[in-house]
Amino acid sequence: MRPFIQAENLSKRWGELILFENISFTVSEGQKMALIARNGAGKSTLLNLLAGKDSPDGGTVTVTNNIKIGYFEQIPRLNPNHTVLEEVFESDSEKLRTVKEFELAVAKNNQQKIAEISEKMDELGAWDAEVEIKQVLTLLKIFNLEQPVGQLSGGQQKRLALAKVLVQNPDLLILDEPTNHLDLEMIEWLEAYLGKTKSTLLMVTHDRYFLDRVCTEIIEMEDNQIYRYLGNYSYFLQKRSERIEMQQASVAKAKNLLRTEQEWMRRMPKARSHKAKYRVDSFQEIKEKASQNFTDESVDLSVKSARLGKKIVEIEHLSKSFPDVNLIENFSYKFSRFEKVGIVGKNGTGKTTFLNLITGTMQPDSGKIEIGQTIKFGYYRQDGINFNPQERVIDAVNKIAEFIIYEDGSRMTSSQLLTRFLFPPETQYNYIEKLSGGEQRRLYLCTVLMQNPNFLILDEPTNDLDILTLNVLEDYLKAFEGCVVVVSHDRFFMDKIVDHLFVFEGSGVVSDFPGNYTIYRYEMEEKARLEQKNQDKNSEKKTKTESRTKLEDAHVKKKLSFKQKREMEQLDAEIKKLEDEKEQLETDLHSGDLNHEQLHEKSNELMQLKSILDEKELRWLELSELG
C-alpha cells in the first residue's frame, strides 16, 4: 500500500508538559484507522501536526505528493461572514466551484445562468457530485444555504464543518470526534457513509459502536509508544488486555531477577568490579525495566450519594412549546428509586428542554413537576464548563469542598480525589487553560459528582472523554444508588447504562420505551420492515388478483408439476422452521438478559434470517399461483 502520511520521531511540548516524544507511524492508502489515547495525551495536537495546522518540536511529517487531505477539527475554523453555501463550497476544486455556481443560480431562480452552468456541469461530470452534496447537506440538517455562518449555533457549525470536509471527497479524511453534536440518526448515516467511502481514514472518536463498525485498524498512543492493532475495537480490547498482561508479567520477572542481581551487587568485592562491567550494565537495564509501571490506571468514582426518600420526581401533564414548535405535550411520569432512563430523539425535539424543566431552570407552559424533599440534583450540562482559565485545578475543586465522603464513610481530601480522577499532584497546580478539552470535561464531571447527588442528570456526558474514562464512568453509573437521566448520542454508553428510554418523537410526543437503544432501533427497523412488507403484500395481492382474473377469463390455468409440488411441501416445512427460529431470536432480544455484544450479534442474525425467510415466502407465493 502507498504511504499517504509518515510521522517520524514526532515530539511536541506545551510549555513544560511533554505531550509525546519520538513517536513514529504511517497511514497508508485504503486504511481506515482510529487513534486511541487518554485525554491530555495530545490526540488533537497530533492530528493538527499531520494536517499541517501546527509544527512539531522535533521529528518530521511527510505527505505523499498530490494527496488531498480533508481535516475535520474538534473546534471548527469557519468564516463567520460567509453564507453557508459559500463556506461549504470554499475549495480549489473546479467541480465544486461549478456546483456552487449552479446552486446559487437555482437559489436566485436565474434560468439563463442555470442553462449556462448546466453545460459546464455536463462537461465536468459534476451532476453526481451535486446529488451527493445535496444528500450530505440534507442528512446533516443543513437547509438554509443563505444563512450567515456567524448566526449558526455551535452544533450547527460543527455539522457545517463536517459537511464541508465530506463534500470535497478527499484522498485522506482526518476526523477529530466527528460524532459530537450529531443525533443518532445522523451518526448511523455517517457510519454507513464512511464504511463505503474510498477515502483513507484516520479519526479520533469515543463512540465505540462507530469505531467498531467503521475502522479496521487501531493505533494506541500510550507512554510515548505506538501500538498497532490490525482489527476493529472488539479486537483491540482483546489484544490490549493481552499486551498489558504480558508487560506486567515481564515487569514481575524483571523484579525477581533484580532481587538476585541486587544481592550480587552488594556482595561483589570492589576490587574486582572492573571484571564484571557487563553484569553491572545488565543490572542497570534490569533495574530500569523492573521500575516500569504498567498498571491500567483508571478513575475511581465511588463518591457517596445522598439518601433517597420515598418521593422522587413526579411529572403531571407537562407541556412546553416555543413559537412554531411544540416540544412536550401532556407528559406524565413518576420516577422510581434507582431507575436509569435514557433520552433519545432528533436534534430540536426538546431533550435538553426537558432536563431544564426537571431541574427548575425553565418553567413549563402547563402541568407541574413535584420534587421529593430528599432529592439532590447533580446536573452535568452540555455547555456547563465555565471554569476560570486562569484558575488552578486544585482551587476549582476546593471551591466545592475540601473533603469528600465516600461510600465506606472514609474522608478524602480534594487533592486525593483529583489524583483518583487522573490529575496527579504535579498537574493539580496547573492552570485550567493548560488542560485539554477532555481533561476539562473530566474535571467538570468530578465537580458534579463530588456534590453528593442522588439524582444525576447528564446531558451528553461522553463528548470529548477518552474511552478508558468512559468505561469507569459506566461502571460508576451502573452501581450508582440513585436515579440517572441521561441524554447521549453514544449508543454503546446508552446500552450499558439505561433500563428504558424516553423517546422524543417530535410534535410534543414523548413515549416510554421498555428497553435500551439497540432494542429500540431493532423495534423501529422491524416496524418499518413490516409496514413495507404490508405495502408490498397489498400491491402483490392486487397484482395477483388481476392476473388470476385474466387467467380465468382466458380459461388458462396451469397445474403444478410433481417436482413443483415437492418443492412447495419442502418450502412449507422450511418456512415453519424459520418462523420458529425468528420467534426465538425475538424472545431473546426482548429478554433483557443479553449484553451489548450479544444484542448486536443476535440482531445481525435476525436480519439475515428474515432475508432468507422473505425469499422462501416469495417462492412459495410464486408456486401457489400456479396451483
N, C-alpha and C positions, 0 to 999 in steps of 0.2 A: 504493500500500500504506500502511496505517495505521502510523505510527511507534509502537513499543512503548516503546523507551528511547532518549533522546537525550543524548549526552555532549557537553558544550560547554566547550572550553578547560580540560580537566581537568589538574591538576598535583598531584604527590604526591612528597614527600621522605621519606627515612628518615634522620634526623639530618642530616648534611652531604651525603648521597648523594641526587641527583636521579634518581628512577625514571623519570618522564616529565613533560613540561611542555607545557601548552596544546594537548592533543590533542582532536580532536572527531570523532565518528562517530555513526551512527544504526543501530539494529536495528529493522527493520520486520516487521510481521506476515507470517508464512509463510516467512521466510528461514531457511535452515539454514547458519549461518555459523561458521567456525573462526577463532580468533585465533592467530597465529604470531608469536613473538618469541624473542630469545635468553634464556637463563637469566639472571636478575637484572635483566631489563628491566621487571619489575613486572606480569607477566600475572595472577598470582593476586591481587595488590593491586588491579588494575583490575577484576577480576570482583567482588571484595569491595565496591568502590565502587558498581558497577552494581546489586548485590543489596541495597544499603543496609546492609551489615555494617560499613562504615567511611565516613569523611567525607573529601572531597578537601581539599587545602590551598588550592586555587583552582579555579574553574570550577563547573559545575552538572551534576547528573544529573536529567533529567526523565522520570518514568514516567507513561505514559498511565493515566488513571483506571480502576479496577476490573480492572487486569491482575494475574493471579495468577502469581507467579514461584516456580519451584522451583529451588533452588540446591544443587548437589552440590559440597561443598568438598573440597579435597585432604586436609585434616585434619578429619574429621567432628566435629561437636559434638553428642554424644548424651548422654542422661541415663543414667548407669550404674545407677541404682536402678530404672529401668523394666524391665519384661519386653520381649522382642522384639515381642510383639503390641501392647503399649501404645505403644512407640516408633514402630512402623510406622504406626499409625493416629492419631498425635498430629496433629490437624488441626481447623480450624474448619468443615470441610465436614460437613453433617448426614448426607449419604450415607455418607461414610467412617466417621463415628461409629456409624451404624446397622450397617454391615458389621462393625465391631469388636465390637459387642454380640452380633451373630449368631455370630461366630467364638468368642467367649467362651462362649456358651451351648452351642455344639457341643462345645467342648473339655471342658465340665463335664457334657455329656450331659443338660442340663436341657430336657426335652421341652416343658414348659409355656412356658418362655421362648422356645424355638425357634419355637413356634407363634405367640406374640405378635409376635415380631420379624419373622417371615415376612410378616405382613400389612403391616407398615411397609415392608419391603423391596419388596413389590409396589407400594405407593403411591409410593415414591421411584424406582422403576425401577432398583433397586440390584443386581439379580441379575447383570447383565452386568459391573458393576464388581467384584463379588465373584469372578466367574470369572477376570477379567483380573488381579486382585490375587493370587489363588492361583497363577496361571501365572507372574507375575513372581517371587513368593517361591520357587516350586519351581525355576525356571530359575537363580536366583541362590543355590541350595542353602541356603535358609533354611527349616528344617523345624521346629525346636523353638521354638514361639511362646511357651512359658512360661519359657524360659531368661533369666536376668537379663543385661542388656546388658553389665554390668561383667565378666562371665565370658567374653565373646567375645574371640577373637584379633583382632589389628589388621586382618587381611584380612577376617574375618567382619564386623567393624564397618563397614568400607568398603562391603561388599556390602549390609549392612543400611541404611546411609545412602543408597545408590543406590536401593534398593527404596522407601524412604520418600519419596524425591523423585518417582519414576516413578508410584507409585500415586495421587498427588494429581492427576495429569493436568493440569498447569499450562498456562497460556497460553504462558509463556516458560520454557524449560529452559535453565539456565546450568550447564554441566558442566565441572569442572576435573579433567582427567586421569581420565575415567571408566573407562578400561580397566585401570588399575593394580589388581592383586590379583584380576583375573578370569582364569579359564583360557580357552583358545582357544575352547572350545565356547560359553562364556558371551559372549565378545566377538562371536562370529558371530551369536548370538541378539540381542544388544544392537544390533548393526549393522542387522539386519533391522527390529527394533522402532523404532529412531529414523528409519529410512528411511520407515516407514509412518505414524508419528505425525503428527497435525495440529498439534502444538505447534511454536511458533517455537523455534529452537535457536541458542544461542551456546556454543561449547565451546573448551577448550584441550586438545589431545591431541598426543602424539608418534607415535601409531600411524598410519602413512601409508596403509595399506590402508583402515583405518577412516575416516580423514579423506576419502580419495578417494571412497569409496562413499556416505558419508552427507552430506557438505557440498556445497553448490552455490555457495558464496561464501567467500572467504578475505580477512581483513584482516591485514596485516602491520604490526607496530609496530617501527620502526627509526629511530634518530636523531631521536626526537621527531616523527616523521612517521607518518601513517597512509596506507597504500597499500591500495587495494581491488582485488580480482581476482574478476570475475564468472565463476567456474568452479570445478572441483574441484582437487585437489592437483597432478595432472599439468599442468593449465592454468597453475596458479600457478608451477610450476617454470619453464615456458617463458617466461612473461611477466616473472617476476622477473629471469631471466637477461637478457632484452631491456632491462629497466629499468636494470640495473647497467651494461650496455654503453653505453647512451645517456648515463648520468650520467658515466661515465668519459670518453666522447668529449667531452662538454660541458666537463668539467674540463680536458682536454687542450687544447681550443680556447681556453679562458679563459687557460691558461698561456702559449700562444703570443701571444695578444693582450696579456697582461700584460708580456711582454718588450718589445714595441713601446711600450707606454704608459710603462714604467719609463724607457726611453731618452728619451722625450719629457719626462717629469717632471724628469729630471736636467738636460736641456739648456734647459729653459724659463727665460727671464730672470725673476728675482724681481720686477722692477718691473712686469711685465705679468701677474703671476699672477692678479690680481683679474679680468682679462678672460676667463679660461678656467675659471671656477669649476665650470661644468657638467662640464668634462673632468676636473677634479680629483675631483669627486664620482663620475664614471663610473669613474675609476681605482680608487677605494676599493671600488666594487662588484665590479669585475673581480678585484681582489686577494683579496677575501673568497671569491669563487667558485672561484678558482684554488687556494686553500688547502684546499678541501674534500678529504676522503679517502674515496673510495668503494670502496676495495679490499675484496673479500669476505673479511674476516678469518676464519680458521679455526684449529683446533687442530692442531699438528704433533706426531704421536705416534711419531716414528721412534726410539724407545728401543731399544737393542741388547738382544737376547735371548741368554741363556746357551746354550752349545753342547749339542746333543742327542747322547747316546750311542746305542748300538745297542739297548739295552733301555730301553723307555719305561715303560709301566704294563701289568702283566699281571694279569687278574682270573680266578680259577678257582673255579667252583662257589659263587659268592657268594649268601648268603641272609641276610635280615634281616626280622624281624617284631616287632610290638608286640601287646599284648593285643587280641584281636578284629580285628586287621588284619595281613594278610600283604603286605608291600611288595615284596620281591625274593626270588625262589626259584631257586636253582641257575643263576645267570647267569655266563657265562664270556665273556671278550673280551680280545684283545691289541691295544693301541694301536700304530699305525704312526707313523712320522715325519711331521710336518706335517699330520696329518689334523684336520679340524674337524667336530665332532659336535654336533648339536642334540638336546636332550632335550624331549620333549613328553608330555603326559598330563594328566588331570584333576587338580584340587587334591586332595591327600591320597593320591596313588598312590605317593609315595616319591622324587620327583625330587630334592629338597634332601637327603634322607637319603642318596641315592646319592653326591652330591657330598661329603658329610661322611665317608662311608666311604672314598672315594678319598684324601682328604687326611688320614685318620687321626684326625679329631676325633670319630669314632664307630667302635665296633668291630662287626664282623659277628657274627651268630649262628653261622655256619659258612662254610667257604671261606676263601680268602686273596687278598690283593692284594699283589703284589710291585712295588716302585718301583725304577726304574733309578737307578744311583748319580749320574748327571749331572742328574737331574730336579730342577728348582726350581719349585715351585708359586707361582703368583700367584692368590690366591683373592679374588674380588670377591663379597662376601656381600650378600644382600638386606637384611640388618639390620646390616651391618658398620660403618656410620658411627658412630664413638664418639669423635669429637673433643671436646676440652675447649672449650666455647663461649667461654671467656674467653681462649683462646689465639689468638695471631695466626696468619694464614695461613702466613707465611714460616717461623715456628717449627715448625709441624706438619710441614712438608716437611723442614726441616733435621734433625729427629729421625731421619729415614731416611737421608739423605745430603746432603752439602753440594755434591757434584759428581756429575754423571751422565755416563756414557759412551754415545756414540751409535754408530750403525752404521758410520760412516766413521772411527771412532776418536777423534773430537774430544770435548773435555770441555765441559761446560756447568754453570754454577752453578745452584743451586736457584732463584734469583731469575729467571734467564733461562728456566728450564724453566716456571716459573709464568706468565711472560709469554706463552709459547707456548700455555699452557693457558687463555688469555684472562683471566689475572689480571694486569693491568698494575701497574707499580711502585706506583702510588698506592693500590691496593687490597690489596697484599701485607701491609701492616702493619695492615689492618683486623682486628677480632676476628671469629672464625668465626661467632659468633652473628648477625652482620650479613649473612651470606651467605644467599641463597635456598636452598630445598631442592635445586633443580637445580645450583646452584653448589657446594653441599656434596658432591653426588654426583660432580661433575666433579673436585673436589679429591681425593675418595676414590679415584677412578679413577686420578688422577695418582700417588697414593702407592702403589697396587698395581703399576702398570706400571713405575715407576722402580726397582723392586727387581730388575730384570733377570731376570724369569721366563722359562722356556721351555715351561711347561705352564700355560696360562691356564684357570682355572675361573671362569665368570661366571654368577652367579645373579641373574636379572632385571636386567641392567645398563642397560636402556633406561629404567627408571622415572625420571621427572622430568627426563631430559635433553632439551634442545631438539633440534629436527630437524637443525640445522646441525652440532651436536656429534656427533650420531648418524652423519651422513654421513661425518665424518672418522674416527670410531671404526670404522666398517665398512671404510673403506679401509685402516686400520691392521691390522685383523684379517685381511683378505684377504692382506696382504703379510707377516704375522707368520710368522717362521721357527721355529715351534714348534707344539705341539698346542693346540687350543682345544676346551673342552667348555662349551656354553652352554645355560642354561635361560632361555627367554624366551617371553612371550606375544605379542611383536611379530612378526607374520608376515612383514612386509617385511624386517625385520632378519635373521630366520632364512633367508629365501630368498636373501639376498645373501651369507650367510657360510658356511652349513654344506654339507658334502658328503653326509652321511647322518644319519639320526635313530635315537636310542634311543626307542622308543615304550613308555611305561609304561601298560599296558593295564588294570592293576588285578589283584588276587588273586595278586600275585607275578610276573605275566608281564611280561617285558621283551623286546621284539623289535627287531631291527635292520632298519630300512627304508632301501633304497638310493636316496635322493633327498631333495629339500628339502621344505618344508612344503606348498607348493602342490601338488606332485606327490602327496604323501601324502594330502592332502584329496581330490584328484581320484580316487585309487585307492579311498579309503573310500566316496566317493559312488557310484563305479562299482560297487563290490561290493554296496552296499545296493540300487542300482538293479537289478542282475542278480538278486539274491535276491527282490526284489519281483516282477520280471518272471517268474521261475520259478514263484513262487506264483500269479501271475495266469494263467500258461500252464496250470498244473496245474488251476486252477479252471475255466479256459476249456475245457480238454480234456475235463474231466468233464462240463461243460455240453453240449459238442458231441456227446459220446458219447451222452448221454441224449437229446438232440434227434434224433440220427441213428436211434437205436433207435425212437423214436416215429414218425419218418418212414417207416422201413422197415416197421414194423408196420402203418402205415396205407397202405402201398404208394403213398406220395406222394413223388415225387422230381422236383424241378424241374430244368430244364436251363438252362444259360447262354444268354442271347441273343447274337446276333452282336456287339452293342455291348459286352456284358459280357466276352466273350472277348477283344476288342481291348483293353479296359481292363486285363484281367488280364495280358496279354502286355506291355503298357506298364509295368505295375507291376513285373513281373519284372525288366525292364531297369533301371528307376529304383532298385529296391532293391539290385541288384548294384552300381550306380554309387555309391550312398550308402554301402554297406558298404566299398567300396574307399576312399572319402574318409575314413570313420571310422577305418579301419586306418592310413591315412597320418597322420592327426592324432594318433592314439595313439602311433605311432612317433616323431613329432616331440616329443611331450610327454615321452617316456622317453629322448630322445637326450642330454639334459644340455647341449645347445648353446644353449638359449633363455635370454634374460634374464627378469627377473620380469615385465616388461610384456608380452613375447611369450607367456609362460606364461599370464598372465591372459587375453590375447586368444584364444589357442588353446583354453583351457578353455571359455570362453564359446561359441566357435564349435562346439566338440564337443557341448556341451549342446543347442544349437539344432538341430544336425544329428540328434542322437538323437531329439529330439522329432518331427522330420519323419519319420524312419525308422519310429518307433513307429506313427505314423498310417498310413503306407503299408502296413506289415505287417498292421495290423488290418483294413484294407480288403481286402487280398489274402485274409486268412482268411475274411472275410465272403463273398467271391466263390467261394472254394474250396468252401465249404459248399453252395453252390447247384449246383455242378457235380458 
